[in-house]
Amino acid sequence: MKYDPRGLSPQEVEQSRSRHGENIITPPKDDSVWRLFVEKFRDPIIRVLLVAACLSLAVAFIDRDFTETIGILCAIVLATCVGFWFEWDAMRRFRRLNRVNDDVPVKVMREGTVREIPRREVVVGDVVYVENGETVPADGVLAEAVSLRINESTLTGEPEVDKTVDSRHFDPDATYPSNELLRGTTVVDGYGVMVVRAVGDGTEAGKVTLQSAAENDVQTPLNRQLTRLSRMIGRLGIVLAVVIFAAMLIKAFAGGGLAASGWVHISKEVLHIFMVSVAIIVMAVPEGLPMSITLSLAMSMRRMLRTNNLVRRMHACETMGAVTVICTDKTGTLTQNRMHLHELVRYDDTGDSLLAEVIALNSTAFLDADNHIIGNPTEGALLGWLREGGYDYARLREEAKIIDRLTFTTERKYMATVIRSGVNGRQILCVKGAPEIVRAMCRPDGKDREVREQLLAFQHRAMRTLAVAWAETDEQECERAIARGDLRFAAVAAIADPVREDVPAAVARCMNAGIGIKIVTGDTPATAREIARQIGLWGASDGDGSAMTGMEFAALSDEELLGRIGGLKILARARPLDKQRLVRLLQQQGEVVAVTGDGTNDAPALNFADVGLSMGTGTSVAKDASDITLLDDSFASIATAVMWGRSLYRNIQRFVLFQLTINFAAIIVVFIGAVFGTEIPLTVVQILWVNIIMDTFAAMAMASLPPRREVMDEPPRPRDEFIITPAMARTIFTCGITFVAVLLGMLFYWETACGTVTVRQLTVFFTTFVFLQFWNMFNAKGFETRESVFACIRGCREFFGILLCIAVGQVLIVQFGGEVFRVVPLGWRDWCWIVGMTSLIAIFGEIVRALRRRCRHRV
C-alpha cells in the first residue's frame, strides 16, 4: 500500500478527528436498579393482578373489607421483589464490560518523526508501528510486514493468522484479509507498519461491542405463554362476571320484590350484584402464578449454579427448555483450546535424544508449570510431547548453544536454527515447517509416496502438520546451511486441538432431544467438518449443502438463506456479524435459538439469541452479552441447562394445573351460590389460609421438584404452544367438577337432612376443602411423569415436607383455632374419614396415570 512515510500533520490530524471521531469505543450503558425493578411489572400476569387489585380496592371501600385487596397486593409485591432481588444478585456476580485503557502508548509517525501517543489520539490516516507483544490500536491496512503473525481470537475465535503485504501469499479463505490488522488483536511475532482506516466505533471491535449492547426485543417463550394465559383469564373472568350479573339481576327482578322497591333499594341491590360479579373476576385471577414462576426461576438459578450454570437473566432458566437450535463456536467450546501432538511419525533412525534436541532448540515457545503454552500453540504442542516423553526441553536448551536463527514467515513457511549440540557436541542445522517445503530441502530417501499418503491422512482429519529435518553443518548462518541442502527428513508431527471428552455425549443428548446443532467458527471448513464428525454431528449422508463459508453466507440474500439454513450444520470462516445474522434468520423461521461463545466476536449473537451462553474463561464482553455463563466451559452443561429448563416449564404447568383446578371449583361454587342463593360457607380468615395453600405453599412445592432426565427424550415444545395443554384442560375440568360435586353435595345433604348447617359441619367442610387441595397436589406432581407420584421420595423431600406443613397446619388450626377460624376440634374418626375420602382424588388419579403409562409402554 502506498502511504506518506512522513505521516500526518497537526492540521490533518484535527481534520481526520473531526470527520471520523476519536479512537474510543462507546461502552454500553448498564441497566439501572430502578429499570430492573420496573421491568418486573411487565409480566402479563402481574398486569392482570394489578387490574384485579384496583377492582378489589373499589369493592373494599364499599364493603369496608380490604382482606382480598391486601392479599393481591402482597402477591404482587412478593412476586416482583423476589424476581428483582435474584436478578440483581445474579448481575453482581458478573464482571462488567471491560473499560479499555485508552491511554496505552502507541507508536505513530507524525511529521516525519516517530512518537508515542495515547491510543485514544490515533486517527484515520495515521501511520502506526506494531511489533511482538503489542495490541493493535485501530483497524488498518498493512504497508510493511516482517514475519508478522496476529492473534485474532478475540474476533474470530482462532488463535493465530499470518499477515503479509505480498498478494501472492494472501489466504483466500481467511476470515479477514491477509493485509489488514484489526483493533484489539495482538501481535504474536514479527513487525508491521499499518495505515489506519477506522477508529473507535467504526472498527470491527467497535461494531461488535455496539451489537452486543443493542436492545433485544425478542420475547421469551414463557412470556408469550403467559400473555396468552392472562388474556384468556381476563376474557373468561369478564364473561363469567357478565353472565352472573345478568343471572342475578334477572333473578332479583323475576321475584317481583326488587321491581316494587324504591330506587334506593334497587341501586343498593344492583351494586351488590356488581360487587359479586367483580369478585368473580378477582377470583378467576391466579394470584399465586407470578410467585410460583418467580420462585421456580429463582430456585432454578441457585440450583443450576451447582451444575456450573451461572444464570444472569432469570427467564433464561426456562427459555433453555424451549430451545430448538444451538449455534456453537468450536474453539474452547467443543474443543479444549489446547494444541496437542496427536501423533509423530518417524522417517529415519535419528536418536531420540538428538530428535528431542532438534525440536526443543528450533522453537521460541515455552511451557509453564501447569503445561500451559506460552507463545506459539503449535510449537508448544511439540514441547508438551517432549515433556510427556520425559525430556526436559529447558535443560536441552541450556546445554546447547544457538548460533543463528531464521524465524518463521508466511513467505518461507519454515523456521531454521543452527546450534552447537549438547547431545553430540556437533554443529547442527534444525528445520521445521510446512511438510512440502521441508521435504523439498531433504536428500532423497525413497519415501515420497509414504510421506504423501501419511500427510493426506492427517489432513483429512483436519490436523495441522509439521515436518522436522536436520543436518550436520559447518556453516554459521542458516541461509547458507540450507542452501547446501542434504537435510535428513526426520519426522512428521500431526497436531490437533482435541475435542472435549464430554462433548460427544452432550451433543447426542441434545440431538436426541430434538435440538439442532450448528457449528459457527472462524476456522477452515475441513477442520470444522472433522470436529463435527468427531462429536457425532457430521455423517456420511451430509453433503456440501450442510456446510458453508462466511463468504458464501454473506453473498446470499436473506430469502436465499432461509431456504438453506435449516439443513446447515457448519458455517466456517465466519465473521462476528455472520453469527448474529444466522440467529435472526433462524428466529424468523420460528426457532428458539441458543448461542454459545467465549470471544468478543460472539457477543452480538449472544445478545440477540433467545439464550446466550458464554464461557467462564471467555471475554468480559461475551459474558456481559450473555444470559448464562458456563463456569466449566463445558458443552455438557448446555445439555444440563436444557434439562433444567424443560423440567422447570413442566413444574410451572403443574402449578397452573393445581391452581386453576381450585379456581375453577371455587368459581363454579360461587356461580351456583349466586344463582340459587347458596353462598360458599368459608370465612374471610379461612379463605386467607386457603389462599396461602394455593399460592405460597403450592408454589414452593412445585418449584422444589427436581429436574427429570426423561424430559430429554421428548422433542422441544412448539414455540407458540399454549401453556394449558388439552391433557391439562381435561384434568382441570374433571377434578374441578369432582370438587364442586363433593362440596355442594355436603352442603345439600346437611341442609336437607338437618335443616341447618352447624359449626362442626362447617369445620368438616373447611377441612375437606383444604384436603382436597392437599391430595390434588399429588395429581399435579404426577402430571406427565413416567413413575408413581410416591416414588423418588428422597429426591422430593422438600415437596413432601411442604405437604406435611400443610397437613400439620390444618390440624393445628382446627384443633386450636377456635372462634378466630370459626372451627371446633374434630375427633380422630372425623379426621380419618376426611383424610380417607379426600385421598381418593390422588388414588384415582394415580390409577389413571398408571393405566396410561402401561398403554404407552405397550405402544
N, C-alpha and C positions, 0 to 999 in steps of 0.2 A: 504494500500500500504506500502511496506517495503521501508525504507529510512534511511540514516545515520543521526541520530539526531544531530551529531556534525556539519553538513553542509559541505560546500566545503572549500578546502584550497586555498590560493592565486594562486598556480600553476594550480589547477583545474579550477579556475575562468577564468584565462587567456586562457587556452586551450578551454574552452567552448565558450568564447567570439570570439576567432579566428575561431572556427568552425561554430558557429550559428549567429554571429554578435551581434550588440548592440540592446538594447531594445528600439529602436526608429522606429516609423512608418514614412516612407518616404512620405512627403507631396506632393500632386500633384502640378505641375507647372502651374502657371497662364498663360493664353494666353496673349502675348504681344499686345500692342496697334497696332503695325505695322502689326502683323499677322492678327489681327481682320480686319484691313483695306484691306489688300491684299485679304482676303477671299471674299470680295465683288466682286472682279473681276473674281471669279469662276462661277458667274452666266452665264448660257449658252447664254442668250440674250445679255448680256454685251460683251461676246466674239464675237458674230456676229457683234455687233456695232463697236467693235474695228477694225475688218476686214473692215467693211464699211467705217470707218473713214480713214483707210490707203488708200483705193481705191479712196475715195473722195479727199484726200490730193494730190494724184498723179494727178488727173484731175485738181485740183485747181491750181497747179503750172503751168499747161499749159494754162488754161483759165484766170489765174490771178484773180480768184473769189473764195474766201475762205469762203463764207457765209454758204454753206451747211456743210463744214467741221467743222466750228466753232459751228454750231447748234448741230451736232452729238456729238462733244466733250463736249459741255455743258450738253447734255442729260446724257452722261456717268458720268461726274463729279457729277452732281446733284443726280443721282440715287445711286451712290456708297457712296457719302459723307453723304447723308441723312440716308441711311441704317446704315452706320458705326456709325454715331452720336447717333441714337436711341438705337442701341445695346450697345454701350459703356456707354450711360447714364443709361440703364437698369442694366448693370453689377455693376455700382456704388451703386445701391440700395441693392445689396446682400452683406451680411456679408461673408467674405471669410472663407475658411475652418479653423476650429479652430487649432491653433498651440498648441499642447498639452504641458503642463508644465512638462517636463521630469525631473525636479529637485524635484518633490514631494517626501518626505522621505518614505521609505518602510522598514518594519522590516523583517530582514532575519537572519538566523543562519549561521555564518561563524566561523569555527574553534572552535566550542563549545560555542560560545558567541553570544547572540542576539545583533544585532547592526542595526542602521538605515543607509541606503544608498540611494542615488538618484535613482529614478525609472529607469533611463537610464542605470544604472550599474547592474541591475538584469540580470542574465544569466541562461541558461538552466541548470537545476540541482539544483538551489538554493532552499533552504527551506524557504518559505515565510509565515509570520503570518498575518492573516487578521481578523478584527473584525468590529463590528457595526459601520456604517458610512464611512468606508474606501472603496476606489476603488481598484479593483483587478488589479495589475500592469502587469500581463502577463497571458498566458494560463498555467494551471497546473492541476495536479491530486491531489485530497484530500488525506491526510494521517490521519487527525483528523477533526472531525466536532462536534460542540456542538450547538444545536438549530440554525443551520445555515440556513438563508434564503437570497436569492440573487435576486436583481432586474436585470433581463436580458432584459429589454425593449429596450435597445439600439441595441440589436442584434436579438431579436425575436418578439418585439412588445408587449410582455406580461410582466406585472409588477413584479410578484414575483414567485419564484420557491423554493422548499425545496431542500437542498443539504445534503447528508449523505454518510458515508463510509460503512454503513450496507447494503449489497446487497439485503437483504430481503425487504428493503423499497425503492429500486430503482423504479422509474417510467418508465415502458417500453415504454410509449408514449411520453416521454419528448423529446423536440427538441434537447437538448444536454444531455449527460449522467449525472446522478444524483451525480456522484462523481467527476465532472470536473468543474473548475472555468475558466472564460474567461476574458481576458483583457477588461477594460472599464466598466464592470458590477460593481454594488455596493452592499455592504453588508448591508442588511436591519436589520438583527437581528442575534445574536449569534457570534460564534467564529470558526475559522478554521485554519488548517495548510496545506499548499499545496507544492508539489514539481513541480517546473516549467518545462514544457515540450516544450514550444515555446515562442519566444520573437520577438518583433519588427514586421517586415513584415510577419513573419511566423505565427503570431497569427491570429485568426479568424477576429479580428478587422482590422488587417493589410491587410488581403486578401480582405476584403470588401472595404477598402479605396483604395486599388490598382485598383479594378474593377470599382470603382466609378470615377476614373480618367483616365481609359483606353480610347484610341481613339475609337470613334464610327463612323464606315464608312457607316451607314445606310443613304441612300439618301432620302430626303423628297419627298412626293408625288408631291408637286408643282415643285420641281426641275426636277423630271422625266418628268413632263408635259412640262416644258419649254425647256428641252433638245430636246424632240421630235418636239416641235414647231420651235425651232431655226434651226434644221436640215431641216425641211420642207421648211421654209422660204429661207434658204440658197440654197437648191436644186432648188426650184421654181425660185428664182432670177437668178440663173445661167442658167437655161433652157430658161427663157424669154430673158435674155441677148443674148444668143446664137442665138435664133430664130430671134430677132430683128436685131442683127448684120448681120445674113445671109440674111434677107429680104432686109435690106437697101443696103447691098453690091450688091445683085442681081439687085435691082432697079437701082443703080448707073451705073452698067456695062450694064444693059439692054438698058439704054437710049443711049448708044454709045458714049456719051461725055467723060465719065471718061476713057474709053479704049483708046481714041485718045489723051488724055492728057499726059504730061510728068510724069516721075516718082516722081518728087517733088510734083506735084499736086495730084497724086494718093495717095502718102504717107499721105499728109495732110487730104485728104478725108477719107481714111481708119482710121486715127487717130481720126477724128471727129466721125465716126460711132462707133468706140470703146468707145469713151467717152460717147456717148449716151447709149450704152449698159451697161457701168459701172453705169451710172446714174440710170438705171432701177434696178440694184442690190441694190443700196443705197436706192432707193425709196421703194423697197419691204420690207426693214427692218423697223419694227415699233419702231422708236426711243423712243416713249413715254411709251412703255410697261414696261421697268425696273422701270421708275419713277412712273408709276401707281401702280405697285406691291409694290414698296417701300413705297409710300405714304399710300396705303391701309393698309399695315402691320404696319406702324408707327402709323397711326391714330387708328388702332385697338388696338395696345399696350396701348395707352393712355386711350382709352375708356374702355378697359377690366379692367384697373386698378380701374375704378369706380365700377365695378362689382366684386371686390375683387380678380381679377386675375392679379398678378404681373408677366408680361412676361419678361423673360430674353433673350431668343433667338427668334429673330423676326419671323422666318418661323414657329415657333410653333403655332402662331396665326392661320395660315391656315391649318397646319397639323391636328389640332384638328378636323377640319371639315371632314377629311378623315378617322378618327378613326373607326375601326370596332370592336375592343375588348378593354375593360378596365379591367386591373388587379388591384384590390384594396385591401389594407390591411383592417383589421377590426377595431382594437382598435384605437380610435382617429379620424378615418375617417368615418366609418359607425356608430360607437358608440361615446358616449360622453367622453369616457375615464375617467369616474367618477362613482365609485361604488355607487349604490343607493339601499336602502332597499325596495324591491318591495312589500313584504308582511310579516307580523309577525303573526303567528297562535298561539294562547294561548291554553294551555292544563291543567291549574289549576287555582285556584282562587287567585293567588298571587296578592296583591295590586299593582296598577300602580306605586306608588312611590317606593315601595320596588323593583319591577322589573327594574325600571329605575336605581336604585342604583346598583343592581347586574350587570347590563350591563356597567354602567359608571366606576365602580371600577375595574372590571375584564378586563381592556383594557389599552394599552400603547399608543394609538393613540391620536391625538389632531385635533381640527378644528381651522382654523384662522377666522378672522372677516368676510371673504368672503365665509366661508364654504368650503374652500379648505382643503383637508385631509393632515395631516402631520403624516406620519407613515404608518401603515398597512392599505391598502384601505378597506379591509373587516371590520375591527374594526371601521374605520372612517365612514362607511356607517351606522353602528349601532348608532354611536354618532350623525350623521346627523338626523336619525329618532327621537332620543331623543329631539334634538333641535327643530325639526318641531312640536313635540308634546308638546312643552312648558317647557321642562325640561332643566335646566342648568347643564350639566354634570360636569363643573368645580366646581360649588358650591357643588354638591353632593360629589365630591372628597375631597373638603376642610372640609366638615362636618363629613366625615367618616375617619377611620384610617386603613391603611393596616398593617396587622400583618405578613403575609407570602405570597409568590407567587411562582408559577411554570409557567415558560414561555412555550409557545407552541413549540413542537418539532415534527419532522416527525414521530418519533417512538411513542410518546404519542398520538398525534393528538388531544390534548385538552390543554386548559390553565386554571389554577385554582388560586384563590386568597382567603385568609382568611382575613376578615375585621371586624372592630368594627363598626356596622351600625350607621349612623347618623339619620336614619329614626325611628328605634325602639330601638336603644341602645344595641342590642344583637350582639353576635359574629356569623358571617355567613360565610359559605363556598360558594363561587361563582365559577361555572364551565361553560365553553363554549367550543365547539369544534365540531368534526365530529359527526353527529346525532347518528350513530350506536354505537359509543364509549360511548358517554354521556348517551344514553338510557340504556346501559347495567349497568351503575352505579346507576340507579334510582330505587326506590321502585315500585313494580307492581301497575298498575292503570287500567288495562283492556283496554288500548287504543292502544295496539301494532298495530293492523290492521289499525286503523285510521291514526296513525302516518306513517306507511309504505306507505299507499296509497297517503298521502299528499306529502311525500318525493319523491315518484316516479313521481308524477305530476310536482313537481318543477324541478326534474332532466330532465324530457322530454322537459322542456322548457329551458334547459341549464343554470339553475340558481345555484349559489353556495348556499349551505345550512349550517346553523349553529344551533346547539341546545343550549339552555340556561337552566341550572339547578341550584338549590341552596338547602342548608340545614343549620339548626341551628347546631352549634358545640361548644364544649368546648376545642377542640384540638387547639394547637398553630401552628402546622405545617400542610401544605396542604396534604402531602402524608398520614399522619396518619388520617387526617379527611376524605380523600377519601376512605381509607381502611375500614372505618366504614360503608361506603355506606349510604343508606337511603336518597338519594337526591330526591328532588321533580322536576319532569320534567315540566319546566315552559312554554317553547315556542320553536318554530322553526322559524328561520328567513330565508327568501329567498332573496338573494342579486344578483343583476344583473347590468351589465353596459348597461344602456338604449340606444336604437337606437336614433340617432339624429332625431328630428321631421320632418325635411325637406327631409330626405334621401329616404323614400319610393316613394314620388312623383318624385324625381330626377331620381331614378332608373327606374321608369315607363317611364319617358320621354326618357331616353336613350334606353330602350328596344323597345319602340315604334318607335324609330329612326333606328332600325335595328342593334343596338350595343350590342354585347355580354358582359356580366359582369362575372368576375371570382374573387372570394374572395380568397386571399392568406394570411394566418395567422399562427402565431405560437401557437394559441390556440387549444383546443381539437376539434375533429370532431363534437361532439354533440353541443358544443357551436356555432361553425361556422354554422352548419345546422339551428340552431334556429334563429340566426341572419339573415341568408339568407331567412328563412321563414317570419320573421317579415318585411323585406324590399321588399318582393314580388318576390324574386329570386328563391326560392325553393318551389316546389309544390308537390302535391300528386303523380304526374307522374314521379318524379325524383327518381331514384334508386341508388344503390351502385356505379354504373358506373359514376355518376355525382360528386362523391366526392373521394378524395384520400388523403393519409397522405404523409408527406415528405419522410418517409422511403420507402413506396411503390413507390413513384415517383423516388427516387434515384436508386432503384433496377432495374428499367426498362431501356432499351436502347432507344436511340432517335427514332429508327424506330418503336418500340412498342408504344412509347408515341405519335408519330404523328397520330396514329390511334385512340387515346383516348382523346386527349386534346380538340378536337372540342366540345365534349359534357361535358367537365369538368366544373363544377361550383364552386367547393370548393377544395382548396389544404390546408389541415390543418397540423399543426406541421411542418410548412415549415421552412427551413433554408435560410439564405440570398441568397446563390447562386442558390437555387431551383427556386426562383422567376426570376432570370436572365435567367436561362435555359429555363423556361417556355416562357419567352418573345422571346427568339431566335427561339424556335420551332414554335411558332405562326407566327413569321415573315417568317419562311421558308414556311409556308402554305399560304403566301400571305396576311396575316392580317396586318393591321396598328394598332399598339398596343400603348395604353396609360397606364401608370402605376402611381398609387398614393401611397404615403408613407410618413412617418414622422420620421422614425428612421434610424440610421446608417445601419441597416440591409437592408433597402430598396434602398440604394444608387446604388449598381450595376445595379439593374433592372431599376431604374430611368435613369441611364446613357445610357443603351443600348436600351431603349424603343424609339419608334418614337417620343413620347412626354412623358416627365417625369413631374409629378405634385406633388410637395412637399407641406406639410402643413406649415402654418405660424408659428405654435408653435413647428415645428419639429426641428431636429438637424441640425446644420450648414452643416454637411456632406451631408445630404439629400438635403438640399436647393442648395448646390453647384453643385450637380449632376443633378439637375432638369432643365427643360426648363421654367416651370411656377410654381409660388408659390401661393397657395390658402390662401389669408390673413385671411379668416374667417374659415379655416379648414373645410369648408362645401362641401359635395359631390354635393350639388345643384349647386355650382359654376362650377363643371365639365360640367354639362348639359348646363349651360350658355355658357361655353367656346366652346362646340361643336356647339351650335347655331351660335356663332360669327364666328367660322371657316368656317362653311358651307356658311354663308352669305358672308363672305369675298371672298371665292372662286367664288361665283356667281358674285360678283362685278368685280372680275378680268376678268371673262368670258365676262361680259358686256363691259368692256373696250376693250378687244380683238375684240369683235363683232363690236364695234364702229370704232376702228381704222383700222381694216382690210377692212371694207367696204369702207372707204375713200381711203386706199392704193390701193385696187382693182380697184376702179373707176379711180384713177389717173394713174395707170399703163396702163389700157386699153386705156385711152385718149392719153397718150404718145405713146403707141404702134401704135394706128391708125394714130397719127400725124407723127410718124417716117416712116410708110409705105406709107401713102398717102400725106405726105407733109404738114400736118396741125399741128402746134405746139400749145400747151396749152397757151392761152393768159394771163398769170399771170406774174407779175414782181417778181424779187427776194424779194423785200420788202413785197409784197402781200403773197408770199409763206411762208415767215417767220412768218407772222401773222396767216396764216392758220395752220402752224406747231405748233404755240403756243396754238391754239384752240384744235388741235388734241392731243397734248401732255399734256401740263401743266393743262389747264383748264379742259379737259376731264378727266384726271387722278384725279384731285381734286374732280370733280363732282361725279365720280363713287365711289371713296373712301369714300365720305361723306354719301353714302346711309346707312341707319340704318339696323341692323340685323332684320330678319323676323322669327317669330316663326313657320311659315309654313314649313320651311326647316326641322324641326324636325319630320315632317310627312312622310319624304322620307327615303328610305334606303341609306346607305353610298354609295358613288360613287365607282366604281371598282378602285382598286389600280392603274391599268395601263390605265385607261380611258384617251382618248385624250382630251385636253382642248377645242378643237373645236368640238363640237357635231354636228351630222347631222342637227339638227334644226338650229344651228348657221350657218353652211355652206350654208343652203338654204337661210337664211336671208341675209347673206353677198352677195351671188350671186344675189338675187332678187333686193335688194336695190342698189347694185353696178351697175348693168345693167341699173336700172332706172336713177341713177345719170348720167351715161355715155350718155344715150339717151337724157336726158334733156340738158346737157351741150353741146354736139356736135350738137344737134338739134338747139339750139340757134345760134351757130356759123354758121351752114349751112344755116339757114333761113336768117341771116343778110347778109352773103356773096352772097346768091342767089338773095335776094330782093334788096339789096342796092349796091352790088358790092364791098363794103368795110366795115370795122368794125370801128366805131367811138369810141372816148374815153368814151363817155357816155354809149355806148353799152358795152364796156369793163368793165365799172363801174358796170353796171347791172349784167354782167356775174360774176364778182368778188363777188358781194353781194349775188347773187343766190348761188354760190358755198359755201359761208360761212353759209347761212341759211339752205342749205340742210344738212350741218353738225349739225347746231343748232337743227333742228327738229329730226334728226337721233338720237340725244341723248335721246329723249323720247322713241324711239324704243328700244334703248339699255337698258334704265331703266326698260322698261316693259318686258324684256326678262325673261321668266319662272316665272311670278308672277301671283297671283290669283286675283288681283284687278287692277283697272284702273291706268295708269301712273299719272293721275291727282289727285288721291286720296292721302291721308296722306301728304298733303302739309305742315302741321305743323311739322311733323317728318322729312321732307326732305327740310327744309328751306335752308340749305347750298347748296343743289343741285340746287334749283330754283334760289338762289342768284347768283350762278356761271353762270347759263344760262342768267340771267339778265345782268351780267357783259359783257358777250359775245355780246349780242344784243346791249347794250349801246356802247360798244367799236366799233362795226362795224358801227353804226350810226355816231359816232364822227369821225371815220377815213374817211368815205365817205363825210361827210359834211365839214370837215375841213382839210383833209389830203392833198388835192391839188396835186402838182407835185411830192411830196415825195412818195405818194402811187399811183400816176397816176390815180387819180379819179376826178370826178366833182360832185358837190352836186346834189342830186336827189329830186324830188318833192314828196309830200305826196301820190299822186296817184301811183308813181313808187314803193314807199315803201309798200303800201297796196297790189299792185299786186305781188311783190316779196314775202312778208311775207305770203300772202294768198295762192299763188300757191305752195310754198315750204312746207307749213304746211300740204298739202295733204299727204306728206310722213308719218307724225305722225298720221294723222286722219285715213288713210287707214290701217296703222299698228295696231292702236287701235281697229278698226273694226275686223280685222282678229283675234287678240288676244281674243276679246270678244266672237267671234264665237267659238273659240277653247275652251275657258273656259266653255261655255254653253254645248258644246258637251261632255266635260269631266264630267260635273256635271250630265248630263243625264245618262252617263255610270255608 
